[in-house]
Amino acid sequence: MIVAVDTGGTKTLIAGYTEAGKITTEYKFPTPQKTSEYIEQLKYHLDILFGERKVDAVVIGIPGTVKNGVAVWCNNLKWKNFDVASELKGILGGAPLYIDNDANLAGLAETRRLKPVPECSLYVTISTGIGSGIITEGKIDPALRYSEAGRALIEFDGIVREWESFASGKAIYNTYGKFAKDIKSKRTWHQIADRISRGFLAVIPILQPDCIIIGGSIGTYFDQYGTDLKAILREKLPDHIELPKFYQAAHPEQAVIYGCYYYALDIISAA
């Protein structure tokens, strides 16, 4: 069995997979802000759900920069230098434990579902914050695994600021006083498309990916702003830089746990 954990800014989702890719168990709990409480609750739920089963691998997605099992910085959770791997050492009978950035894992899953698999894809999750994953040849790009498009510095309203500070789901709520599901105004969605476009205008010329996949809670509403977004990008990108194909994530709320599954499966298959 493969155990997948999607640690989100507000909730943590645990799933158990067979090697054939069938989900057999799912459980969700609010993500604690304190690292000690997160570890305590995660250990408790993992033991309750899988303590009696043979686990081949545990893969955990973390919403921030992860290096060697350490969550160096998670902006929305305010975690810093949190050694997740050490805290969970020996979990579930000492099953192999792997930890990576959540957007990298989501990008892996969403890219692998495309046929043919693109040479280079950019996955962007727009939710509480903005995360990104760069996938080349169907694998998380090792040279770019620490990249964070949401931290891209862009001038907006006369101030240089991070992309996610004005285009994330949290920023959209703070600006318009509504969740995406409650926004009906076409004008508002056009403004949101403009905000989202600013980051892509900075990132696309650098990466020039074959495609861009948008996930997260705001990704669920791509049909509300996707046409405007692509029109803005076509107008403003240099003529010699092709507009990548855009896809809405097939599983915008579950892409991370699917990515955990593919990540573990690759390791198990190579062993």
C-alpha positions in Angstrom: 0.0 0.0 0.0 1.1 3.6 -0.8 0.1 6.3 1.8 -0.3 9.8 0.5 -0.5 13.0 2.6 -1.5 16.4 1.2 -0.6 19.0 3.8 -2.6 22.1 2.8 -2.7 25.6 4.3 -6.1 24.8 5.9 -6.6 21.1 5.7 -4.6 17.9 5.5 -5.8 15.0 3.3 -4.6 11.4 3.9 -5.2 8.7 1.3 -4.2 5.1 0.9 -3.6 3.6 -2.5 -3.1 0.1 -3.8 -0.2 -0.2 -6.3 -2.9 -0.4 -9.1 -3.9 3.2 -8.2 -7.2 2.5 -6.4 -7.9 4.7 -3.3 -9.0 2.5 -0.4 -8.9 5.0 2.4 -9.4 8.7 2.7 -9.4 11.0 5.7 -9.2 14.8 6.2 -8.4 17.0 9.2 -7.7 20.7 9.8 -4.0 21.5 9.4 -2.7 22.7 12.8 -0.6 25.9 12.7 1.8 24.5 15.4 4.3 21.9 14.0 4.1 19.8 17.2 0.3 19.5 16.8 0.6 18.7 13.2 3.1 15.8 13.9 0.9 14.6 16.8 -2.3 14.5 14.7 -0.6 13.1 11.6 1.0 10.2 13.6 -2.3 9.5 15.3 -4.4 9.4 12.1 -1.8 7.4 10.2 -1.6 4.8 12.9 -5.4 4.5 13.2 -5.8 4.2 9.4 -2.8 2.1 8.4 -1.2 0.8 11.6 -2.3 -2.8 10.9 -1.4 -2.8 7.1 1.8 -3.3 5.2 2.8 0.1 3.8 5.4 0.2 1.0 5.9 4.0 1.1 4.7 7.2 2.6 4.8 10.4 0.5 4.0 13.7 2.1 3.3 17.0 0.2 4.2 20.2 2.0 3.1 23.7 0.9 6.5 25.3 0.8 10.2 24.8 0.1 11.3 21.3 1.1 15.0 20.3 1.1 16.2 16.9 2.4 12.9 16.3 4.3 13.0 19.7 5.9 10.3 22.3 5.3 12.6 25.3 5.0 9.7 27.8 4.7 6.0 27.4 4.4 4.5 30.9 3.9 0.9 30.4 4.8 1.6 28.0 7.7 4.5 30.1 8.9 6.6 27.0 9.3 10.4 27.5 9.2 13.2 24.9 9.2 10.7 22.2 10.3 12.4 18.8 10.1 9.4 16.7 9.1 11.4 13.7 8.1 13.1 13.4 11.5 9.8 14.0 13.4 8.2 11.2 11.5 11.1 8.7 11.5 9.9 5.2 12.0 6.3 5.9 11.2 4.2 2.9 10.1 6.8 0.3 10.9 9.6 2.3 9.3 8.1 2.5 5.9 10.2 4.5 3.4 9.3 8.2 3.8 9.5 10.8 1.0 8.6 14.5 1.4 8.3 17.1 -1.4 6.7 20.3 -2.3 2.9 19.9 -2.8 2.8 21.8 -6.2 5.7 19.6 -7.5 3.6 16.5 -6.7 0.4 17.9 -8.1 2.2 18.9 -11.3 3.6 15.4 -11.6 0.1 13.9 -11.4 -1.6 16.3 -13.7 1.2 16.1 -16.3 1.3 12.3 -16.4 -2.4 12.2 -17.3 -1.8 14.1 -20.5 -1.2 12.1 -23.7 1.4 12.4 -25.0 3.2 13.6 -21.9 4.6 17.1 -22.7 8.4 17.7 -22.7 7.9 20.6 -20.2 4.9 21.6 -18.3 4.3 24.2 -15.6 1.7 23.4 -13.0 0.4 26.4 -11.0 -1.9 25.9 -8.0 -3.9 29.0 -7.1 -5.5 28.5 -3.7 -4.7 30.0 -0.3 -1.4 30.9 -1.9 0.2 30.3 -5.3 2.5 27.3 -5.8 4.2 25.9 -8.9 5.8 22.7 -10.1 7.9 22.3 -13.2 7.8 18.8 -14.8 10.1 17.7 -17.6 9.8 14.4 -19.4 7.1 13.4 -16.9 9.4 13.9 -13.9 9.8 16.6 -11.3 12.6 18.7 -12.7 15.5 18.2 -10.3 17.2 21.5 -11.2 14.0 23.5 -10.7 12.3 21.6 -7.9 12.8 24.5 -5.5 11.4 27.2 -7.8 8.5 29.2 -6.4 6.5 31.1 -9.0 4.2 32.5 -6.3 7.2 34.4 -4.9 7.9 36.0 -8.3 8.4 39.8 -7.7 6.0 41.8 -9.9 5.0 45.5 -9.9 1.3 45.8 -9.2 -0.6 49.0 -8.2 2.8 50.8 -8.2 4.4 48.4 -5.7 6.8 45.5 -6.3 5.3 42.6 -4.5 5.0 38.8 -4.6 2.6 37.4 -7.2 0.5 35.5 -4.7 0.1 38.6 -2.5 -2.4 40.0 -5.1 -3.6 37.0 -7.2 -4.0 34.0 -4.8 -7.4 32.8 -3.5 -6.7 34.5 -0.2 -5.9 37.8 -2.0 -9.0 37.6 -4.1 -11.2 37.1 -1.1 -9.5 40.0 0.7 -10.0 42.3 -2.3 -13.5 41.4 -3.3 -15.0 40.1 0.0 -16.2 37.0 -1.7 -15.1 33.4 -2.2 -14.6 32.4 -5.9 -17.9 30.3 -5.8 -19.8 33.5 -4.9 -18.3 35.8 -7.6 -20.8 36.2 -10.5 -19.6 39.5 -12.0 -17.9 39.2 -15.4 -16.0 42.4 -14.7 -14.6 41.0 -11.5 -13.5 37.8 -13.2 -11.8 39.9 -15.9 -9.9 41.8 -13.1 -8.9 38.5 -11.5 -7.7 37.3 -14.9 -5.6 40.4 -15.1 -4.1 39.8 -11.7 -3.3 36.1 -12.6 -1.8 37.1 -15.9 0.9 39.3 -14.3 2.8 36.3 -12.9 2.5 34.3 -16.1 3.9 37.2 -18.1 7.0 37.1 -15.9 7.3 33.3 -15.9 6.4 32.2 -19.4 9.3 33.9 -21.2 11.8 32.3 -18.8 10.5 28.7 -18.9 8.6 28.6 -22.2 6.7 25.5 -21.2 4.7 23.4 -23.7 1.6 23.7 -21.4 0.4 25.3 -18.2 -2.0 23.4 -15.9 -4.0 25.4 -13.4 -5.1 23.8 -10.2 -6.2 24.6 -6.7 -9.5 26.1 -5.5 -9.3 29.0 -8.1 -8.4 26.4 -10.7 -11.8 25.0 -10.2 -13.3 28.2 -11.7 -11.0 28.3 -14.8 -14.0 28.6 -17.1 -14.9 31.9 -15.5 -11.6 33.6 -16.3 -9.6 31.3 -18.7 -10.7 33.0 -21.9 -9.8 36.5 -20.6 -6.5 35.2 -19.2 -5.4 33.8 -22.5 -6.5 36.9 -24.4 -4.4 39.1 -22.1 -1.4 36.8 -22.5 -1.7 36.7 -26.3 -1.8 40.5 -26.4 1.2 41.1 -24.1 3.6 38.3 -24.8 6.4 39.0 -27.3 5.5 37.8 -30.8 8.3 35.2 -30.9 7.2 33.6 -27.6 4.3 31.1 -28.2 1.4 31.0 -25.8 1.5 27.6 -24.1 -1.6 25.4 -24.1 -3.7 25.8 -21.0 -5.4 23.0 -19.1 -7.6 23.0 -16.1 -6.4 20.4 -13.6 -8.4 17.2 -13.8 -8.3 16.8 -10.0 -7.8 20.3 -8.7 -8.5 19.3 -5.1 -6.8 15.9 -5.2 -3.9 16.4 -7.5 -1.3 16.3 -4.7 -2.4 12.9 -3.4 -2.4 11.5 -6.9 1.1 13.0 -7.3 2.2 11.2 -4.1 1.0 8.0 -5.6 3.0 8.4 -8.9 6.1 9.6 -7.0 6.0 6.4 -4.8 5.2 4.1 -7.7 8.2 5.4 -9.7 10.5 4.6 -6.7 9.0 1.2 -6.1 9.2 0.3 -9.8 12.8 1.4 -10.0 13.8 -0.7 -7.0 
